C-alpha cells in the first residue's frame, strides 16, 4: 500500500505597488519553507496597484514546483477578501460580473490566480500594510525598488534616444 507524503507547508508574503494608479508598478513575493526563503520581484509599465497585488500572488504560487499547503499573506483586502469572503465564487457564478452587474476587473489575472491556486491548498491571510510585519515590509521595499529600477531603465532609454537625435 502506497502512502503519499504530506504536502510541504509554505508561507508566501506578497505586495504590489504603483507609482501613480495607473502608472509603473512593482510586485514582490517572499516564499518561506523551513529555514529557506526566496525573494522574487518585478515591474510592469502602465498598470494598477490591484494588478500588482494579484501578480505578486500569481508569481509566488508560480514558483512552487509541487502541490503545497500555502499560507499566503497580503496587505491587499482586494486579494484576500476575494477568497475569504467568496467574492470570486460569486463572480464566477455570475459570469464574471460583480454585485453591481459590471464586469469584474482584472479577470485575466483572477483566472490565472485561480488556476495556480487549484494546484495547492491555499489559505489567505490579511496583514496590516506598512506596519510592523517584517516580511510585508520587505515585500513593499522590493516592489518599490522594482518600480525605481523600471524608472531608471526608462530614463536611460530616454536619455539614449535624446542623445541619438542630437
N, C-alpha and C positions, 0 to 999 in steps of 0.2 A: 504494500500500500504506500503510495507516494503522498507525502505531505508537502504543502507549499510553505516556503519560508515566509515569515511575517514581513510585511512591507516596511521599508525604511520610513521613518518619520522625519520630514524635512521642514524647516522653517524658512519661509520666503518673506522678506521685508521689501516693500516696493514704494516708490514715489515717482510722481511726474511733476514737471514744472514747465512753465511757459513764460516767455518774455513778451508780454502783450498777449491778448487772448482773442483772436488768433495771433500767432507770431511764431518765432523759432521756439521749439520745445526740446526738452530733455527728459529722459526717463532713467531709472536705475532700479536695480534689484540686488539684494544680498541673499544668497542661498546658504543656509547653515545646516550641517549634518554632523552631529557629534562635535568633535574639535575642529572640524573643517568649515571654512567659509569661503565663498566665491562672490566677488563683486562684478557686476556687469552694468554697463550703461551705454547710452547712445543719444543721438539727436535727430530731429526732423525739422524741415522748414515748414512754415505756414500751417501750424497745427493748433490744437487747443489743449488746455490743461487736462480736460477729461480724457482726450485721446491718449495723452501721455501716461495718465494713471492706468488706463486699460493696457497700453502697450508694455508698461513695466511688468504687470501681472502676466501677460502673454509671454514676454521674454523670459521671466523667471520659470514659468511652467515648461517652456520650451527647452530649457537646459536639462530637464530631468530625462534620464535615459531609460528608466524602468518605472513601472507604476509605484507610486508612493502615497503615503498619508502626508498631506501637505497642510501646514498651518500657515496661511497667507495673511500677513499683517499689512494694512494700508491705512493711511490717514484720509482716504477718499470715501466719503459717505456714499457717493455715486456708485462706486465699485462694490463696496461691502453690502450696502442695502439692496442692491440688485439681486444678490444671492440670499442674504439673510432675511429679507422681507418678501422674498419670492416675486419681486418685480419681473425678473427675467422669465419666470414660468408664465406669468400673465401676458407678457409681451408676445411670447411665442404662441400662446393660445389665441391671442387676438390678432394674429397675422402681423406681428412686429409693429403693433400700434400701442401707444401709451394710454393712460387713463383718459386723456383728452381726445383720444382717437386720432392723434397725429402720429406720423411715422417715428419710430424710435431712432434717436440719433446714434451714430457710430455703430450701426448694425454690423458692418463688416468686422469690426473688432470684437463685438459681443459674440458673434458667431464663431470666430476663431478662438476666443477665450473658452466658449462652451465646449468646442471640440477638444481642446487641450485638457480642460478640467475633467472631462469624462474619462480620461485615461487614469485618473488618480482619485483619491478620496480627499477632496479639498474642503477645508474649513476656513472661513473668512473671519478675520478679527479686525475691528476698528481700533486704531490707536490715535491719540490726540496728536495732531501735527504741530511741529515746531515746539514741542515740549521736551521733557527730559527722557525721551526714548532714544537710546544711543543708535540703534540700527536705523530708525526712521530719520534721525538727524543726518546720519551718514548717507542714506539714500538721497535725501534732499540736497546735500552737498554735491554728491556725484551727478545728480540730474542738472543742477545749476552749472557745474563745471562743463558738462556736455554742451549746454547752451552756449557758454562762453567759448568753448572750442569751435563750435559751429560759426559763431560770430567772427572769431579771429580768422578762420578759414575763409569766410566770405569777404572779409575786409582785405585779406591778402590777395584774393582773386580780383576784387575791385581795383586794388592798387596796381596789380599787374596789367589789367586791361587799360587803365588810365595811362600807364607808362607806355604801353604799346601804341596808343593813339597819338602820343606826342612826337 
